[in-house]
Amino acid sequence: MDSDLRNSRTPIPVPRTGVPLGITDPVEKARAELKAALAAIEVKANVPRRVSHVVDEKVAQAREFRRREPGLAAAAVVGAAALIGTAVWALVRGYAR
């Protein structure tokens, strides 16, 4: 069965940052490598997009936690609000003195 899979002519999906196999023309291969390199640079250097993905994942995790443990989630929100309030109070008090 493995030989059937290897001999099939279905194209293998290639990520944006990869170079397809089987390119014989040197110019086409250089273009494909340049395109893949530029895509890799864009993926690596696009910090706002990377941060957006991380934030989306964390929001999804928080929503799942809220769904599973509503009491603990409410306690975490109250605790975070108290911590932020205390920090703001301390900063204002320190500035006012």
HUGI-V284522 format. One record per residue. N is the residue number from 1. RES is the residue in one small letter. OMEGA is omega in degrees with one decimal (NA if undefined). D_FIRST is the distance of its C-alpha to the first C-alpha in Angstrom with 1 decimal. Layout:
n=N res=RES omega=OMEGA d_first=D_FIRST
n=N res=RES omega=OMEGA d_first=D_FIRST
This chain:
n=1 res=m omega=179.0 d_first=0.0
n=2 res=d omega=179.4 d_first=3.8
n=3 res=s omega=176.8 d_first=5.4
n=4 res=d omega=179.6 d_first=5.1
n=5 res=l omega=-179.6 d_first=6.6
n=6 res=r omega=-176.6 d_first=8.9
n=7 res=n omega=-179.7 d_first=10.1
n=8 res=s omega=-176.3 d_first=11.0
n=9 res=r omega=177.9 d_first=14.7
n=10 res=t omega=-179.1 d_first=15.2
n=11 res=p omega=178.2 d_first=17.8
n=12 res=i omega=180.0 d_first=17.3
n=13 res=p omega=-178.5 d_first=20.4
n=14 res=v omega=177.0 d_first=22.9
n=15 res=p omega=-179.0 d_first=25.8
n=16 res=r omega=-175.7 d_first=29.3
n=17 res=t omega=179.8 d_first=30.0
n=18 res=g omega=178.5 d_first=27.1
n=19 res=v omega=179.4 d_first=26.9
n=20 res=p omega=177.2 d_first=24.0
n=21 res=l omega=173.4 d_first=22.3
n=22 res=g omega=176.6 d_first=22.9
n=23 res=i omega=-176.9 d_first=26.5
n=24 res=t omega=179.5 d_first=28.4
n=25 res=d omega=-176.6 d_first=31.9
n=26 res=p omega=-179.8 d_first=33.9
n=27 res=v omega=178.5 d_first=35.9
n=28 res=e omega=179.1 d_first=33.0
n=29 res=k omega=178.5 d_first=31.4
n=30 res=a omega=177.5 d_first=34.7
n=31 res=r omega=179.3 d_first=35.1
n=32 res=a omega=178.4 d_first=31.7
n=33 res=e omega=178.2 d_first=32.6
n=34 res=l omega=178.8 d_first=36.0
n=35 res=k omega=179.4 d_first=34.7
n=36 res=a omega=179.5 d_first=32.3
n=37 res=a omega=178.5 d_first=35.2
n=38 res=l omega=177.6 d_first=37.6
n=39 res=a omega=178.7 d_first=35.2
n=40 res=a omega=177.6 d_first=34.8
n=41 res=i omega=179.9 d_first=38.6
n=42 res=e omega=179.9 d_first=39.1
n=43 res=v omega=-176.6 d_first=36.7
n=44 res=k omega=-173.7 d_first=38.4
n=45 res=a omega=-176.9 d_first=42.0
n=46 res=n omega=-176.1 d_first=42.0
n=47 res=v omega=179.0 d_first=43.6
n=48 res=p omega=178.6 d_first=44.8
n=49 res=r omega=179.2 d_first=41.2
n=50 res=r omega=177.8 d_first=40.0
n=51 res=v omega=179.2 d_first=42.9
n=52 res=s omega=178.4 d_first=42.3
n=53 res=h omega=179.9 d_first=38.8
n=54 res=v omega=179.3 d_first=40.1
n=55 res=v omega=178.5 d_first=42.9
n=56 res=d omega=178.7 d_first=40.7
n=57 res=e omega=-179.0 d_first=38.5
n=58 res=k omega=176.8 d_first=41.7
n=59 res=v omega=178.2 d_first=43.2
n=60 res=a omega=177.9 d_first=40.1
n=61 res=q omega=179.2 d_first=40.4
n=62 res=a omega=178.2 d_first=44.1
n=63 res=r omega=177.8 d_first=43.7
n=64 res=e omega=177.2 d_first=41.2
n=65 res=f omega=178.6 d_first=43.7
n=66 res=r omega=179.2 d_first=46.5
n=67 res=r omega=-178.1 d_first=44.6
n=68 res=r omega=-173.9 d_first=43.8
n=69 res=e omega=-176.1 d_first=47.2
n=70 res=p omega=179.6 d_first=49.9
n=71 res=g omega=178.6 d_first=52.8
n=72 res=l omega=178.6 d_first=51.5
n=73 res=a omega=178.1 d_first=50.6
n=74 res=a omega=177.8 d_first=54.2
n=75 res=a omega=178.4 d_first=55.6
n=76 res=a omega=178.6 d_first=53.6
n=77 res=v omega=179.2 d_first=55.0
n=78 res=v omega=178.6 d_first=58.5
n=79 res=g omega=178.7 d_first=58.2
n=80 res=a omega=178.5 d_first=56.9
n=81 res=a omega=178.7 d_first=59.8
n=82 res=a omega=179.1 d_first=62.3
n=83 res=l omega=179.0 d_first=61.0
n=84 res=i omega=178.2 d_first=61.2
n=85 res=g omega=178.6 d_first=64.6
n=86 res=t omega=179.4 d_first=65.9
n=87 res=a omega=178.7 d_first=64.7
n=88 res=v omega=178.7 d_first=66.4
n=89 res=w omega=-179.5 d_first=69.5
n=90 res=a omega=179.0 d_first=69.6
n=91 res=l omega=179.9 d_first=69.2
n=92 res=v omega=179.5 d_first=71.9
n=93 res=r omega=178.3 d_first=74.2
n=94 res=g omega=179.0 d_first=73.8
n=95 res=y omega=-177.0 d_first=74.4
n=96 res=a omega=-179.0 d_first=77.5
n=97 res=r omega=NA d_first=79.1
